[in-house]
């Protein structure tokens, strides 16, 4: 029997000396939610219900990051947000639903509240076969809990279904070795304030142009020309081989398995000014020239590994992360990770 609920959770990549999970400087609510939703892998729901303090990028960038058209219903953070989302889902349970929640650095700017174990949780719910499950879900949400703690409470209750009926698939819900609370939020709070007032002193990119490029920078989208078979990456709206602009075939390059051709370490003081906040917070970083497919290369920042770890010839995966702040908001793009198994799922067509 297929369980009517599947659950996925991802954590921030860093931990303090006490083992409490923190976000890395290039993680936030958006990047962790996208990771959870991609690992959930459910593409059946056109409407997503989000619980938490969701940055503006969710409102215009969610479809671009997931590679499909979706609508977003926003709900407040914590237990009350889960209850509101589940109530709305229960009232429209004719189709499967997806509800996700995030705890991230955004709330630090306007709330002195608890320091949660930063991360994201996502649930795919099919309530059509068990109407009574709706009421049990609402009853299990604990009052006053932060978003991810409330999600854990839901999972704990679902793991003990009445009558032994399978209710929950926890294949993506890794056990946590870190608890909430106890960490110093000031470094992340400082980073968020810095991002809001950061002014570019280098290569300024207007927001309209940035948004035009997200298909390639977030999903590795490329165009194949039906006339000359040239593959254009990043996409430009025309073929770089023959200049044709009609009937170009859009596809996505592999998100994993790219080969590192060359790598360099950018030390503090050598970074473009846009990257000052991340370097001040996290130190030096590696930049790799990666062959994504035969003849197609991209320059990607490395993440989740110390500088000097990656070598030419290594295979990498990709994750969506923060790049730099501009115009008071974070800009996002794919970064490379080692090993490839840590990357989010993505298509791998042969170009």
N, C-alpha and C positions, 0 to 999 in steps of 0.2 A: 504494500500500500504506500502510495506516495504521500509524504507529509505535506500538509497544506501550507506550511510556513518554512521558508529558508532564511537563514541569517548569516550575515557576513560582518566582520569587524576588522578594522585596521587601527593601528596605534601610531602615534608620532614616533619618529625614529630615534630620538634621543632620550636619555634618562639621567636624572640627577644622582648624586652619590647614594641617596637612600632608595634608589630604584623606582622613583616616581616618573611616569612617562611624561615627556615634554614634546613639544613640536621642535623639529629642527628649524633653523632660520628660514628655510625655503618651503616650509609647510604651513598650511592654514586650513580653515574650514573647507575651502573650495577643493584644494588638492587632495585632502583626505577623503572627502565625500566622493570625488570622482574615482579614486582608487577603490573604495568600497562598492560603488555602483558597478564598476567594470568587473570586479571580481564576482559580484552577484550574477552578472551575465544574463539577466532577464531583460529582454527587449520587447515584452508584450504589452507593457503599460505605457500609454501615451501621456499620463499625468503622474508626476512624482510629488510626493508630500515630504517637505523638508522641515525638520525640527531643529531650531538653534538660531544663533545670530548669523545670518547668512549675508556675506558681503554682496555688494551690488553686482559683481561679476556673475552670480548665480542667475540673475534676472535676464541677462542677455547672452551668457556664455555656456549655459548648461548643454544646449543642443549641440553646439560646436565641439565641446569636450567629449561628449558621448557618441558623436557621429550619427545622431538620429534626432528626429523632431520630437520634442517633449514639451509639456506645459508644467509649470511649477506652482504648487500651492504652498505658501509659507505659513509656518506655525511658530509660536514663541518657544524659547529654549526651555529645557527641563521637563519635569513630569507633566506640567500643564500642556505643553506643546504636544507631547505624545498622546495625551488624552484627546486633545482637539483633533489631531490627525487621524487617530483610530476611530473617533466618532464619525468623522467625515467619510472615511473609508467604509465603515460599517453601513452607512446610509447609501452607498453606491457600490454594493458588492456584487454587481452583475458580471464584473470582469476582475481578473487578478489586479492587485494593487502593489505599489512599491512605496514604502515609507523609509526615509533615512533621517538620521540625526547626527549632529556634530557638536563637539566641544573643542574650541580652538582659541587662538590668541585674541580674536576680535573682542570678546567680552571683557578683556582686561582693561580696555580704555574707559569703560563707563560703569564698571561694577567692581566693588571691593570684595565680592563674594568668594566662595571656595575655589581653590585651584584644582580643577579636575584632571584626571588622567586623559590628556588630549587624544582625540581619535574620532572615528566615525563608525556608525553602525547602520546597516541597511537590511531591511526585511522585505521579502517577496511573499505576499499574503494572498491565498486563494480561499476565501471564506464561503464559497458557494455550497460546499458539501457539509459544512458544520456551522449553521447559524448561531448555535450556542457559544461558539468560540469567540464571537465578537464581544459578548458581555464579559466573558472571562478575561479577555485581553484588557478591557478597561479596568476591571477590578484589580489586576495585577500591577498596574502602574503605581509606584509609591509616591506619595505626596512630597513635594519639596526637593526631590533628588535632582542633581545635574543631569544633563541629557544622556550621557553615556552610562552613568550609574543606573538611571531608570531603564535603559535598554538592557543592561545586565540583569536587572530584577525581572524583566519580562522573560528573558531567556531562562532564568532559574526556574520560574514558574512553569514555562512551557516544557521544560525538560522532565516534568513529572505530570504527564497528562492523566486525567481521570479515566479509569477503566483500562489503562495501558495502551490506549490508542496512540499510534505515532503521530505526533503533532509538529515536530521540529526537526529540520535538517541543519545540523551545526557544522557541516563540513568546512565552512569558512570562518568559524568562530574559534580562533586559536585561544587556548587558555592564557590567562594573564598572570604574569609574575610580578606585575607592578600594581600598586594601589593608588587611589587618588589622594590628593592633599599633601601638604608638607613641603612643597617646593617653593622656591623664591620666584614670584612672577615678575620681578622688576626688570630683568634682562629682556624678556619678551615684550613687556609694556614699553620699554625704551625703544625697541626696534619698531613697534607699531607707530609710536609717535613720530619717530624719525621718518618713516615711510610717508606719513601724511604731509610732512612739510618739505620733503626732498625736492630739490630743483635740479634739473638736468644741466650739466655743464659740458656735455659732449654731444653725442649723436641723438638729437631729439627726434622722436617718431610721433607724429600726430596720432591721436586715438583712432581716427577713421582708417588710417593706413594699417595700424596695428590690427584692428578687427578684420580687415580684408585678408590678412595673412594667417589667421588662426587655423584655417583648414590644414595648411602645411605645417605650421609650427606646433599645433596641438595634436594632429592626427597623421602627420606625414603624408598628406594628400599630394598626388602627382597627376599630371595629365598626359595621356598618350595620344599622339596625332594619328588619325586614320589614313592620312595621305603619305607621310614619310616615316611613320612609326617612331619618331623621336619622342622620348619621355622628358617632360619638362618638370623639374622640381627645383625650388618651390613653384607652385602654380602661378601663372602670370596672366591667364586669360587668352594667351596666344602661344603658338608653338615656337620654341626657340630654334627649331631646325628650318622650317619653311615659312614661318610667320602666319600660318593659318589660324583663324580664330573660331572656326565653325566645327561642330561635331567632335570636339575633343572629348576623350573618354577619361572620366575621373576615376581614380582608384587610390588605394592607400598602400604605401610601402610597409614592409615588415617592421613591427614595433620591437622585435627581439632578434638576436642573432647577428646584428651588425658587427663588422670587424674594425677594430681600432687600427688606423694607419699610422698615426703619429699622436703624440701627447706632449703637452707642456704644462708646467705649474706656474700659476699666476700668484706671486707673493704680494703681501700687503704693500700698497703703494704703486703697484703695477697695474691695478685693475682700472677699467673705465669708471668714471665717477658715478655712473648709475648703480654700480655694484658696491659702493661704499658701505651701505648698511649691512649687507650680507657679509662682507669681509670683516667689518668691525665686530660683528657678532660671531662669525664662524671661522675667520682666518683665511689662509691661502686655499686655493682650489685648483683642480686640474681642468684643462680644456682638451678635448680629444677630437681629432679628425676621424670621422667614422664613415666607412663605406656601408651604406644601408642596403644597397643592391648593386649588381654589376654596373660600374660607371657612374653611380649616383652617390655623392658624398654630402655630409653635413658636419658642421662644427658644433659640438655639444659640450656643455658643462657637465662635469662629473658630479655626482652627489652620493651620499651615504657611504663614502669610503674616504680614508685619509689621503691627503695629497701624496703623490708618488706611488700609489697602489697599482694603478692601471698601467699596462705595458702594450706596446705595439703588438698586434696579433691577438689580443684578448677579444672575446666576444662579449657584447654588452646587450642590456635591455634598456627600456626607456620608461620614464615616469613623468607625469605632468607635475611641475613644481613652480614656485615663484622664481622669477628672474631678477626683477628690479622694480623699484617704485618710480612712477612718473605721473605727473598731474595729480598727485595725492592718492593714487591707487596703485596696487600691485599689477605688474605685467607678468604673464605666465608663458611657459613654453616647456617643451620636452627636455629632460636631462637624461644623461646616461647613467646606468647603474651596473655594478658588478655584484654577483654574477647575473647572467641573463634571466635566471629563474625568478628573480625578484621583481621583474617588470610586470605591469598590468597587461592583461590579455589584449591582443590586437590582431587584426587580419595580417596574413602573410602571403599575398599573391605574388606570383612570378611576373616581374615587370617585363 
